[in-house]
Amino acid sequence: MLIKNNGAGMGDSTVGTPFSLPATKPISVPLLRRKMNTYCWKEVAFVIHVRIDCQERIQNLNKVINHLRAASPEAQFIIIEDDTESNPVLKHLLTSSLLRAGDKYKLLPNSGDYRRPFAYNIGANMTDRDIIGFLDTDVIIHPASLDMVRRCLIDRTFDFMWPFNGVALYLTEAGREAYFKEPMVETLGKMMPKTANGQLIVLADKIFMETPYLKVENTQSRGGMVMMHRDCFEATGGWNIDFHGWGYEDNEIEVRMVKLGQNIGRVKGYPEVLFHLWHPRNKSNASTNPDHPHLESNMGIFEAVKEASPDTIREWVKTQKEVVRTYMG
């Protein structure tokens, strides 16, 4: 199914807002119950924001790219490393095996908190492909769901989409280890809680049961991965580059898309979920740092966009695009 999103980022708490988002529309297939096919994604570029804070990040990135590459060798990958300097282990992995002809890597020198939205916009400007997927370093989504979204964006049924149903399931350290031993979507399907007759356990449209391998991270997630048509990116400015660190960037982009007349939606149904691979938590993650230095200012940016008129937002988009163009040279 395809529906409109009503939730919060992968690690966010739900953000109450008086801004009214339109209702959504429906499409769906039971993805994890069947094997992975291969697809032709010659129109698709995946932009991945990276900051290496532990070796598990590099391992996860390796698995994520190989997962997508197995689904479609034609897909392009744009890796933006957002850090003081290039991580030598990451650079070696990228140049020796992960990146192929047409893929690109760029260091975004930054000694402060990460700037994922800025990195995403830089990456989007490094490709000329029509469909751009923006994703975190540690997420796995079934390729059938991604292809469904690709087709909807190509035929312009939607302009901006989340390729999962809002449920973000966190693979525990044990779950990650099991997936790494057998990195296939069928492995993830086996981890999902089931009844005696093999049906997935779903209660009140939410998966509540947890296992040693999976924990429910969010049931209405905006974060992790989104896909949009290039025309949508150009018309809206893509991501809001005023955001620093964690918080509200995923909420803001939805509101801005709606205000600028973009048709947004998401895949709905079970088990069309997002899997978040385990990694050690660091101080930049707001779930372990409630005093995140940018959280209040990020919330202010979000609130300002909620209150702004479409014309005001369009003027802001021109300014932000110029900043990115100047940076790109």
C-alpha positions in Angstrom: 0.0 0.0 0.0 0.9 3.6 -0.3 -0.1 6.0 2.4 0.7 9.4 3.8 3.1 9.4 6.8 2.0 10.6 10.2 4.9 9.6 12.4 8.3 10.6 13.7 11.9 10.0 12.8 13.5 6.6 13.3 14.7 7.5 16.7 12.4 10.6 17.2 9.5 10.8 19.5 6.3 11.8 17.8 6.2 15.6 17.3 2.8 17.1 17.9 1.9 19.8 15.4 -1.1 22.0 14.6 -0.1 21.8 10.9 -2.6 19.5 9.2 -1.1 16.9 6.9 -3.4 15.5 4.2 -4.7 11.9 4.4 -3.1 9.1 2.4 -3.6 6.5 -0.3 -3.1 2.8 -0.5 -0.5 -0.6 -2.4 1.1 -3.7 -1.0 2.8 -7.2 -1.3 4.0 -9.5 1.5 7.7 -8.9 0.8 9.7 -10.9 3.3 7.8 -14.1 2.5 9.5 -14.3 -0.9 13.0 -14.3 -2.3 14.7 -11.2 -3.6 14.6 -10.5 -7.3 17.0 -8.4 -9.3 15.9 -5.1 -10.9 17.1 -2.5 -13.4 17.6 0.7 -11.4 19.4 2.7 -14.0 17.4 5.8 -13.0 18.3 5.5 -9.3 21.1 7.0 -7.2 21.5 6.2 -3.5 23.1 9.0 -1.5 24.5 7.7 1.8 25.7 10.0 4.6 28.6 8.6 6.6 30.4 9.4 9.8 32.6 6.6 11.0 32.4 6.6 14.8 33.0 2.8 15.2 34.1 -0.1 13.1 30.5 -1.4 13.1 29.5 1.5 11.0 31.9 0.5 8.2 30.7 -3.1 8.5 27.1 -2.0 8.3 27.8 0.2 5.3 29.4 -2.7 3.5 26.4 -4.9 4.0 23.9 -2.1 3.0 25.7 -1.4 -0.3 26.1 -5.0 -1.1 22.4 -5.6 -0.3 21.3 -2.9 -2.7 24.0 -3.8 -5.3 22.7 -7.4 -5.4 19.2 -6.1 -6.1 20.4 -3.9 -9.0 24.0 -3.6 -10.4 22.8 -0.5 -12.3 22.1 1.6 -9.2 24.6 4.4 -8.5 26.0 5.1 -5.1 27.1 8.5 -3.8 29.0 8.3 -0.5 29.4 11.6 1.5 31.7 11.3 4.5 30.9 14.1 7.0 34.0 14.3 9.2 37.3 16.1 9.9 39.2 13.8 7.5 38.7 10.6 5.6 38.6 7.4 7.6 41.4 5.3 6.1 39.6 2.0 6.6 36.5 3.3 4.9 38.5 4.9 2.1 40.3 1.6 1.4 37.0 -0.4 1.4 35.3 2.1 -1.0 38.2 2.2 -3.4 39.1 -1.5 -3.3 35.7 -3.1 -3.6 32.5 -1.2 -2.7 32.5 1.6 -5.4 32.3 0.8 -9.1 32.3 2.9 -12.3 29.9 5.7 -12.0 29.8 5.7 -8.1 31.3 8.7 -6.3 32.8 9.6 -2.9 33.3 13.0 -1.4 34.6 14.2 2.0 32.7 17.0 3.5 35.2 18.5 6.0 33.5 19.1 9.3 34.9 19.1 12.8 31.6 19.8 14.5 28.4 17.8 14.8 27.3 16.0 11.7 25.3 17.8 8.9 23.3 15.1 7.3 20.9 17.4 5.3 23.8 19.3 3.9 25.6 16.1 2.9 22.5 14.8 1.3 22.1 17.9 -0.9 25.7 17.8 -1.9 25.3 14.2 -2.9 22.2 14.8 -4.9 24.0 17.4 -6.8 26.7 14.9 -7.8 24.3 12.7 -9.8 22.0 13.4 -12.8 19.7 10.4 -12.2 16.0 11.0 -11.9 15.3 9.0 -8.7 17.3 9.8 -5.6 17.3 7.7 -2.5 18.6 9.2 0.7 19.5 6.7 3.4 21.4 6.2 6.7 24.5 4.0 6.9 22.7 1.2 8.8 19.3 0.4 7.2 18.0 -2.5 5.2 14.7 -2.4 3.2 13.4 -5.1 0.9 14.3 -4.3 -2.8 10.7 -5.1 -3.9 9.5 -2.2 -1.8 12.2 0.1 -3.2 11.2 -0.9 -6.7 7.6 -0.3 -6.0 8.5 3.2 -4.9 10.8 3.7 -7.9 8.0 2.9 -10.3 5.6 5.3 -8.5 8.1 8.1 -8.7 8.9 7.4 -12.4 5.3 7.6 -13.4 4.8 10.5 -11.0 2.1 8.9 -8.9 4.1 10.4 -6.1 7.0 12.9 -5.9 8.4 11.9 -2.5 8.1 8.6 -0.7 9.1 6.5 2.3 9.8 3.0 1.0 8.6 1.3 4.2 5.4 1.3 6.3 6.7 3.4 9.2 7.8 0.5 11.3 11.5 0.6 12.2 12.8 -2.7 13.7 16.1 -2.6 15.4 18.3 -5.6 14.9 19.9 -6.3 18.3 23.6 -7.3 18.4 22.5 -10.9 18.1 20.2 -10.1 15.2 22.9 -8.3 13.4 25.3 -11.2 13.9 22.7 -13.6 12.5 22.1 -11.4 9.4 25.8 -11.0 8.8 26.2 -14.8 8.8 23.5 -15.1 6.2 22.9 -11.6 4.6 19.6 -12.2 2.8 16.1 -10.8 3.2 14.9 -14.3 4.0 17.1 -14.2 7.1 15.3 -11.1 8.3 11.9 -12.7 7.5 12.8 -15.7 9.8 13.5 -13.3 12.6 10.0 -11.7 12.5 7.7 -13.0 15.3 5.1 -15.4 14.0 2.1 -17.4 15.3 2.0 -21.2 15.3 0.7 -21.2 11.7 3.4 -19.0 10.5 1.5 -15.7 10.3 3.4 -12.6 11.2 2.3 -11.2 14.6 0.6 -7.8 14.0 -1.6 -6.2 16.7 -3.7 -3.1 16.0 -1.6 -2.4 12.9 1.6 -2.3 15.0 4.2 -5.0 15.6 4.6 -5.2 19.4 6.3 -8.5 20.1 10.0 -8.4 20.5 12.5 -11.2 20.1 16.2 -11.7 21.0 16.9 -10.5 17.4 14.5 -7.7 16.9 13.1 -4.8 19.0 10.5 -2.2 17.9 12.3 1.1 17.5 9.4 3.1 16.0 6.0 2.4 14.5 5.6 5.7 12.7 9.1 6.5 11.5 10.0 9.3 9.2 13.7 8.6 9.3 16.1 6.0 7.8 15.3 6.3 4.1 13.3 8.4 1.7 13.2 8.6 -2.1 12.2 11.5 -4.3 12.1 12.4 -8.0 14.8 14.9 -9.1 12.1 17.4 -10.1 10.8 17.3 -6.5 14.4 17.8 -5.2 14.9 20.8 -7.4 11.5 22.4 -6.7 11.8 22.1 -2.9 15.5 22.4 -2.3 15.8 18.9 -1.0 16.9 18.8 2.6 17.1 21.8 4.9 20.8 22.6 5.3 20.2 24.7 8.4 19.9 21.6 10.6 22.9 20.4 12.5 23.2 17.1 14.4 20.2 15.1 15.4 16.5 16.1 15.4 13.6 17.3 13.4 15.1 17.3 9.9 12.8 14.3 9.0 9.8 16.1 10.4 10.5 19.4 8.6 11.0 17.9 5.1 7.5 16.4 5.2 5.8 19.6 6.1 7.8 21.6 3.5 7.0 19.0 0.8 3.3 19.4 1.5 3.4 23.2 1.6 5.1 23.3 -1.7 2.5 21.1 -3.4 4.5 17.8 -3.7 2.6 14.6 -3.6 4.0 12.5 -0.8 3.3 8.9 0.3 4.7 5.8 1.8 4.6 2.0 1.4 2.0 0.5 3.8 1.4 -3.1 4.9 3.3 -5.8 6.7 6.1 -6.8 6.7 7.2 -3.8 4.5 9.4 -2.6 7.4 12.8 -0.9 7.8 15.5 -2.9 9.6 18.0 -0.8 11.5 21.4 -2.6 12.1 22.8 -2.6 15.5 25.8 -0.3 16.2 27.2 1.2 19.4 25.5 4.4 20.4 27.6 7.6 20.6 27.2 11.0 22.2 25.7 12.5 19.0 22.6 10.3 19.3 19.8 12.2 21.1 18.4 9.0 22.7 21.5 8.9 24.9 22.0 12.6 25.0 18.9 14.6 25.9 21.0 17.7 26.1 21.9 17.6 22.5 23.3 21.0 21.7 21.3 21.6 18.5 18.0 20.1 19.5 16.4 23.4 20.5 17.6 25.3 17.5 16.5 22.4 15.2 13.1 22.5 16.7 13.0 26.3 16.1 13.8 25.7 12.4 11.0 23.1 12.2 8.5 25.4 13.9 9.4 28.3 11.5 8.8 26.2 8.5 5.4 25.1 9.9 4.4 28.8 10.2 5.9 30.0 6.9 3.9 30.6 3.8 4.7 28.7 0.6 6.1 31.9 -1.0 8.4 32.5 2.0 9.6 28.9 1.7 10.3 29.2 -2.0 12.5 32.3 -1.4 14.3 30.3 1.3 14.8 27.4 -1.2 16.6 29.8 -3.6 19.0 30.9 -0.9 19.8 27.4 0.3 20.4 26.2 -3.3 22.8 29.0 -3.8 24.7 28.0 -0.7 25.1 24.4 -2.0 26.1 25.7 -5.5 28.7 27.9 -4.0 30.1 25.0 -2.0 30.2 22.8 -5.0 32.1 25.5 -6.9 
